[in-house]
Structures are given as C-alpha cells and as structure tokens.
Amino acid sequence: MELLRKYTSHFPRISSLYDSQQKAIENLLNEKNTLAIIPTGGGKSLIYQLTSLELLGVTLVVSPLLALMQEQVNELRSNGVDAIALNSNMSFDEQRELLRNFKKLRIKLIYLSPERLQNGLFRASLLASEIKISMLVIDEAHCISQWGQGFRPDYDQILPFIKFLKSSKNNPVVLALTATLSKRARKDIVKEFGILERNVIRPDSILRKNLISKFKKVSNEKEKVKQLESFLREKKPKKSLAYLYSKRECESYACAFSVLGFKTEYFHAALEPEEKDRVYSEFLEGKIELLFATTAFGMGINIPDIDSVVHIQIPNSVEEYYQHIGRGGRDATRCPECFCLALWSEVNFKKRKGIILSDKFTEEMLERSFKQLSLYNKAGKIVSKDKEDYLAASDNLHLVKYYFEREGVLKTIGEINGSPLKIILKKNTVLWDKILKAAGGIDSFIHASNHSGIKIEGIIKHLYEQEFSGNIEKLPARSRQLFFKSNYNTLPKKTVNKIIREANMFVDFRVNQLEELHELFSHSKPNDYIKKILN
C-alpha cells in the first residue's frame, strides 16, 4: 500500500491492492522470480506497472497482444509514466529511430512481442544503449509451455534471451502472468524460470461467483440464432459480448440482430484502428448493447460492466472458455450477475477436432519444409530465405524451423534488412567496400560472403555497428533476409520420426483439451468440473 500511495498520481483510479498483487510486488522488489495466476479482472498489469516505477532501469513486457500493448501504453502515458510499444504497428523508420535512441528516451516500460526477442537488431540496440533491464514480464505465460492453450515457439526463446541479458551484465527479475493455468503447464513454467513454489501466487479458486454459466445444445447453426434471441429477451442484459471465430460471421450476426431491434456492432482484426477505437468506445459507453467479436476483442481490455458473455462458436479448451467469460462481470458491484451462454452442437466439436488433427506433422510436410527453407544438399553452408515468403508459406515454416533448430537440423545465423546493392552508407567503411567489391553485380550477401571471406555473422555485426553509429543512410524496410546454416544434406530419418512424435503429441493434447471442453458443456454440474480442471 505504501508503494501505491507513493505513485498514486500515476494510478489515480486505484485505491487499494488485492492481497495477490501485494504479495507479487513484494516478491519482485526482493528479486524473487514469480508466477502469478490471477483471474481476469484481478489486476495483473498493475503488478508490474507499479513495481517498474520503484525499480531502477527498464521493464520489458513480453505480450502477444498488439491491441493490449497500445492500450496500456496510451493509458500509462496519459498518467505520466514513460512507456512505449515496440511492434509491427510502427513503421520501419519509426522502429529504427526508437532503437537508436533507447538510452536518451529514459523509458520505464517497453512492451514487445515474443518474436522481437530473437531480433538481432533489437538485441544490438540493447547492447549499444547500455540500458539496465531490471524486470522481464511474461504476459500470457501459458504460451511458455507446450501444454498451455496456445503454443507459440517464440515463447521458447525467452530463456535464451534472459541468458543474453545476463551476458550483458543484466540480471532481471522475472514475472510470469496468466489468468488460468493447468497443473501441467504450471510445472513447466516454474522449472523453466527457477520459480520456487512459495513464489507461485494463485487464488484458492479462480471461479468468480457472479459468473453464471449455461450450456445449450442445439441441432444446427440456425437454431443458435433463435436460442440467442430468446436468451437476450429473457435476461435483458445491457451489455453483451458474443464470441465467434469468423470475421464474416461476426458481421452477419451483427446485421441479423440489428434487424431484430438490438443495438449491435462487430469487431475483428481486419477493422482499421480508428474503427476499432470507435467500436470499443461505444461499447464501453453503452451505446452498443450487443457486440459480436472474434478473440481480437477482449484480451486485457477492462470493461467493468459486461453482464452477458455468449459463445456462438466453441472455444478450444476449458481454460480458454473461462478466460473469455472472465471478461464479463469484472465489477461485481455493477454486475452482481453475469449470464454466460454457450451454444454448441456435436457437429461443432467434430469439425473442430478435424481442424486440430489437420495440424499433425507428416514426413512429407517436413521434407517439403526442408526444401522450402533451401536446406537440401547444403550441409555446412549458409542459406537465405526471404522473410515474407517464409511467413506466407502454406506450411507453418516458423514452427517447423523451431523443431529443426532444436534438433540441430539448422542453426539461425541472423536477419538483415536489405541487400548489398540496396543498403547505402553515408560514408563507406573499408569492410563495406570489400563487401561491395565481392558482390560485384550480384545483389546477394551470401555471394559477397563467399567471395570476400567475410562471414555472414561479421556482415550482420558490421551493419548493426553502422546503424547505431548513425552511418546508414538507406536500409530497405520490405526486403528482409533470414540466414540459416544447414547441417544436413537430407533430413535424417531418426530426426524426422522424433519431430513427428513430439509435435503430434501436442496435437493429441489439444484434442484432449477439446474433449474436456465437451465434457464441461454436457456436464450436469459444470462448476464442479471446472474446479477439477483448473484448480
């Protein structure tokens, strides 16, 4: 409480702390790595925001949610806290300017995506700035574990990033945050970050009493419209959030229920930022009574008086379901009851299971990915891949690359924006002249490296040095090349089998999560079943 009083001007609407917040803050100020499992609405963000002001140096907040990053940054800035969000919403030139000026900006919090941790330019900027990193916050920490609800391989790079920080004389305290977490995933996280059991903060029960769940089985999708209308007429909620997984369905439902006399709107990732802001503001103010949205809406957004949460399409797990309904009734004084309706059919579960199973790895897919990454017959050599092609590939090359690297099939060398003939220095260095001469008329760093004897790692390092000394006049934004070292000419059969076995074990786990959700939806005592799964 003393800390809150000290910084009350930055958090004027907060009058007190929950016990869980207080305990987590005390842990962090005493440099104890902490895992905090706090239900939606329990004030997770305040823990690190308040702590960051007391710590010397900068706090890095790793989050997969771009909308949440910007919302929190805007709110912090409006209350006098220096914070920035380093993400893809910024132009390439804006990002460069920011990275070059880290030390001058005197920032307290930097929000960034997990993908950013591997970025060589970002790491080089931290080294060049010599800023002190005092705390690393991992939001949506369930993603760290493959047993969490949304496995993202970039979260697997957090521990190597911490080792990188320690090698540069930083030793940040770690805070892992999530709203729900299975026992299996919790075990992974405490092991990964050396978190003692006494520094795991979790409530006796994550079930909020004001959330009243109802699960209604239907025979077809058309029946969902009738059931939803009947539910809304009966309960008469003032502010309802209805979840779908399709942008088209969001728009279709909003139109249909507008015709039925409801004040509706839709929200999904394809909306322009200004439109998202408008919809959010109008929903917050009560001008919209029924919002149809994908999961692009809601995560980390604090609307206190949503008194109804509806699932028209099924989520993927019990944890995901509870996170969604946790966005309702956040202020129990304003919402003593939040009615939560889930509409489902056996066909819904059958189709979702088929979609999950389609993600299984096969030998053919791994062989295809090996060739797409240009690794075939290149053992011991450096290869390059255009990053846009890499991200747009029909196969999930990013996930496959994660497994390939873990099993020693390849090694990531780095990433460069531009190519020898497109990057322009203000004043050429001796090394750059040598690179250009070796390149000749071929606009390839690999060609330049092979003909100059300068390793790709050396070229990347030199470009970073020139960037942070202000000597690069032109660095193309759209042209990005990834560089890998291939360790095999062909994929070893043993490695293929191991990757398939491990990757598909996770797919099977996701199927099991879906089966648990099916059990919840059809259970005679759903609250008892949720307690069994989540507590």
N, C-alpha and C positions, 0 to 999 in steps of 0.2 A: 504493500500500500504506500510505503514511503516513496518508492520509485515512481508510482503513478502520480503522487502529489507533486513530485519534482518536475515531471513533464506534463502536467495537466493541461498546459496551453496547447500542446500538440494533440491531445486526445480529449477535447472538451466535453464530448458526449459520454465519456466513460467515468462512472462514479465509483466503481469498485471492481475488484478482481475475483474471479472464481478461485476456489482452492487449487484446482488443477493448473490454472495459469500461474498462480503464485509459486507453486512447487516447481514448475518448469523453469520459471525465471530465476529462482534461487539456484537451481542446478546449473544453469548456463553461466550465471555470474561466478559460480565456483568452478567453472571449466569442466563440467561433467557432461559428457555426451548423453543425450536424452532422446527417448522415443515418447511422443505424446499422442495418444489415441483419444481424440476429443470429438464427440458427435458434432454434426453440422449445427452451427449456431452457438457453439461453445467458446468462440473467440480464439481460434488458433492463431490468426495473423497477429493479434495484439501481443502475443508472447514474444515473438522475435522483433516486432517493430519497437516495442518498449525497451527490450534488452539491448537492441542495437544502439540506442542513444546513450546508454551507460558504458558500452564497450568502446575502447579505443579502436580506431581503424574502421574498416568497411565490412558490412554483412552482405554475403552473396545469397540470394534466394533462388533456388532452382525450382522452376514450376513449368508444367507442360501447357499451361493455360494462358494464352496471349491476352484474352479479354480481361482475365483477373489481374494480370500484371499491370495493365494500363489503368484499370480502375483503381487499384490500390496506390499506384504511383500518383495519380491525379489527386486522390484524397490526402495522401501524405504531404504532397507539395502545398495543397491548399491550407494545411495546418502547420506549415513551416518546417517540414522535415525534408532534407535533401535526398531525393530518390530518383532513380532512372530505371527504365525498362529497355534492355538491350535485346531487340528481337527483330523479326523479319518485317514488322510494320514500319521500321525505319528504312530510309533509303541507304544504299551502299555508301554514298558520300557522307551521310549523317553518322553512320556507324564508324567510318574511318576517323572522322573528326572527334568523335567521342573517345575512341580507343587511344588516339594520340594525346588526349588531354585528361586522362584519368586523374593524374596527380593534382592538376590545377583545380579540378571541379569540387574537391572536398565533399564527396558523396558519402552518405551513411549507409544507403541500401542500394544494391544493384540486383534487379530482377532479370533472370535469363533462363532460357530453355536448357534442358539437359544436353541437347545436341551441341550447344555452344561450348561445353566444357572440353570437347575434343578439338575445337578450332585452334589451329596453330597461331593465327594472328591474335586471337584473344589471349592466349597464354603468353605470347610475346609481349603484348601490351601490359599485362600484369607485371612481368619482369622489368620492363622498361620504366614503368611508373614507380616501382618500388613501394606501392601502397601496401599497408598491412591489412591482411584478411583475418578478421577476428572471429567470425562465425560463418558457418555454412549451414543454410536451412534447406531441407529437402521436403518440399511440399508434395502431396500425393505420394507419400513414401511407399505405399503398397506396390508401386511400379518397380521398386528395387528388387523385389522378389518375383521370380517367375510364377510363384503361387499367388501373387496378387491378382487383381482383377483386370489389369491392363499391362501386360508385359511389354516394356519398351527397352530395347537393348542399350540405348544411350544412358539409361539409369545405371547400367553395369559399369559405366566409365566414371562414376562418382568417386569410388575408392581410389582408382589410379590418379584422378585429379587431386584428391587430398594428398596423395604421396608427392605429386608435383608441387603442391603448395609447400609441403614440408621441406622439400629440397631447396626451396627459395626462402627458407627461414620464416615460414608462416606455419602456425600450428592452431588452426581454427577449431573451436568447439563446434560439435555437430548437433543439430536439432532435426530429427525426423518427425514429420507431422502427417497424420491421416485421420479420417473420420471413422473408418471401420477397418478392421484388420483381422484376418483369420489367425489362428494359433500357429499354423504352419508358416505363414508369411512373417509373423512376428519373430519367430525363431530365426529365420534367415537374416532379418534386419539387425537384431541385437548382436548376432555373430559377426556380421559384416563390419559393423562400426564399433565393436567393443563396448556395447552399452550394457551396463550392469542391470540386473533385474530390478534392483531398488530404484533405478532411474527410468523405469518404464512407467509412465503415467497413464492410467486408464480408469474410467468410471466403473462403479460396481455393476452398472447396467447401462448399455447405450440406448435402451428403448425409452423414448420420451412418452410420457403418459397421455399427452394431448394429441398424439397421432393415432387416429382410429382407422384401421385398415379393413377393407372389404375386397374380396376377390370374387369376381363374377365370370363364370364360364359361359361362353357363347358358342353358337354353332357355326357362325360365319361372320365376315367382316361387316356386312350391312347391319347386323344386329347390334354391333358396337355403337353405332350412331343412335339407335333407339334407346339403348341402355344408358348412354351418356346423357342424353336429353332428359330421360326420366330421373336420373341421379341429380342433375342440376336443378330440375323443377322441384324435387323433393327437399334437398338440402339448402337450396338457395344461397350458395357461397358467394361472397362479394369479390373474391379474387382467386381464380383457379388457374393452375399451371398444368397443362396436359402434354405429356411426353409422347413423341413419335420419333422414328429413326429415319424418316424420309422427308426431304425438303418439299417435295411435291405434295405429300400427304398433309404436311403442316398447312400449306396454302389451301388445299382442297377442303380440309376440315374447317379452317377459319371462314371460308366462304359459305360453307353449308350451315354453320351455326350462326353466322351473321344473318342469313335468310330466316333462321328460326327466331330471331329477335334478340340475340345476345350481342354484347359489345365485344367483338373479337379482334384478334390480330395474330400474326405468325412471326416466328423468329428462327433463323437458321444461319449457318456460317456464310452463305452466299450473299447475305444482305450487305449493303455498303455500310461503313462505320457510322455515318450520320443517321442512317435508318435504324441501325441497332440502338443507337443512343436515344432516338425518339421513342422507339417501342419500349425500351427499358424504363424511360422516364414516365411515360404514360401508364405503364403497368404499375410502377411504384406509386404514382399519384391516384390510382384507382379509376383512371379514365378507360382502362381496358379491364373487363371483368373475366375474360376467358382467353388465355394465351396458349396457342399451340406451338410447341417448340421442340427442336432437337436438343440433344445434350449440350449443344453450343451455348445454351442458356442455363444459368443457374449455379454452376460450379463457382463457389466463392462469392456469389452475389448475395448481399444481405438485404432481403426484403422481409420485414418482420411479420407481416400480416397476411401471408398467403394461407387461406383457410381451406384449400382443397388442392390435392395433387392427384392427377389421373395418369394412369399408364394405358394408352390405347394400343401400343405395341410393347411387347415384353422386353425387359432388360436382360442382362446376361447372367446375373448372379444375385444371390440374396444380398450380398454386400452392396452391389450397385443399386438394387431396389431400395435398400434402406437409406443410402446416400441421397437418392432422389427425393424420397418422401421427407427426408430431414430438412429440405428446403422450405417445407411448409411449417406453419405454427411456430416460427422461431421466437416470437414474443408471446409467451403463454398468457400474459395479461390481456393482450389484444386478441389472441386466438386461443381461447380455452379448449377449443376442439378444432382439429384439422382433419377433415374427412379425406381418406386416401382410397381411391378406387382403382383396381387393376382389372382390365378386361382381357380375357385370353381364351384361346381355343387349343385343342390338341394339335390342330394343323400348325398353329403358330410355333409350338415347341418343336414339331417335326421339321419344319422349314429351317428354324434357327439351328438346330442340331446339324442339318445338312450343310449349312453355311460354315459352321465351325469345322466340320470334318473336311471340307474342301481346302482348308489351310494346311492339311497334312503334307509333310515333305515327302518327296519321292526321289528315287535315284535319277530319274530323267530330269527332274527340276533342278537338282544340284549340278548335274552335268551341264545343263543349259546355262545355269548361272555362272559356272566356272568359265565357260566360253564368253558369256556376255561381259564378264569382268576382264577379258583379254588375258587370262592366265594360262591358257592352253599352250603347251610347248614353250614356256617362258621361264623355266626353273632357273633361279638365281638372277633373273633380270627384273628391271623396273618397268612397270606398265602404267599407262594412264587411262583414265575414264572420265568423259565429260560428266560433270555432276548433274546437270539437268537430265541427261539420258539415264543416269544412274537412278535418280529419284523417280523417273517416269516409267521405268521398266515394268512390264507386266508381272514379272516375278518380284517378290519382295527382296531386292538385292541388299537392302540395308540390313535386314535380319539375317540373310544368308551370309553376308560379309562378317557379321558378328560371330557366327558359328565358325566360319572359315578361319578367322583370325584366332579365335580361341583354340582351335585345333592345329594351328601352325601351318595352314594351307597358304596363307599370305600374311604379310606384315604391312600395316599402313605407314606410309612414309610422310605424307603431308598433303597439303592443298595449296594451290596458287590461283589467284585471280589473274587471268590474262595469259599471255604467251610472249616469247622473246621479242617478236616484232610489233607487239601491241602495247607493251609496257614502255613508258617513256620516263626516263630520269631527268631531273633538272640539270644535273651535272653527272656525266658518265664516270663511273669508277673504273679502275684498272680491271677489276674482276668482271664487271658488266661488259666492258669492251671485248674481253676474252670470250664471254658467253655469246655475244652477238656475232663475233667473227666465226665461232664454231658453228653457230646456227646457219650461217650463210643465208640462203633464201628459203630455208625450211623452217616454218614457224612452230618449232617443237622443242620443248625443254629436254625431252629425252634425247633427241638428236644432238642438241647442244651439249648435253652432259657426256654423251658417248664420244664426241669429237673434241672435247676440251679436257676431259679427265676430271672435271668438277662434278662431284656427286650431287644428285638432286637435293639431298639434305642441305648441302652447302649453298646451293642456289636459293632455296627457300629461306634459309637463315639470313643470307645477304639481303634478300628483298625485304625481310622484316626489319633489318637494321636500317635500310634506306627509308622505309616507311616511317619509322619512329624518329628518324633524324630530319624528316620533312623533305627528303630528296626525291620523292616520286611525284612526278607531275601528272601522269596518267596511269590509272590502274583500272582496267575494264571491270565493270560490275557484273555483267552477264556471263562472261567467259570464265568458267571455273573448272579446274582440272584436279582430279584426285589421283594420287600416285600410290601404287602398291608394289611391293616386292613379291613376286611369285616364287614359292618354294618347291613347286612340283610341276612336272610337265603334264601329268594327268592326275585326276583325283584318286587317291588310294582307296581301294575298296573298303578297307577296315575303317577309314575315317568317314566314308560315306555312311556306312552302317551305324556308326556311333552317333553322327549328327542326326540321322533319321530317327534313331531310337530316342534321343534326348528331346528333339524338337516335337516329336509326336506324343511324347509323354505329357508335354504341356497342353497339347490339343485335347488329349484324353481328360486332363484335369478340367479344362474348360467345359467339356461335355458333362463331367461330374457336377460342376457348379450349376449348369443348366438344369440337371436332374434335381438338384437340391431346391432350385427355384420352383420347379414343377411341384415338388413335394409341398413347399410352402403355400403355393397358390391353391392347392387342393386339400390342404390340411384342415382338420376340424378345429384345431387350436393353434392358429398361426403364430401368436405371440410366444407361445411355449417353444415352437420350432425355431423362431428367430433367435431366441435366447440360447438355444442349443448350438446354433451355428456360429453366432457372433460373440458370445460371452465366454 
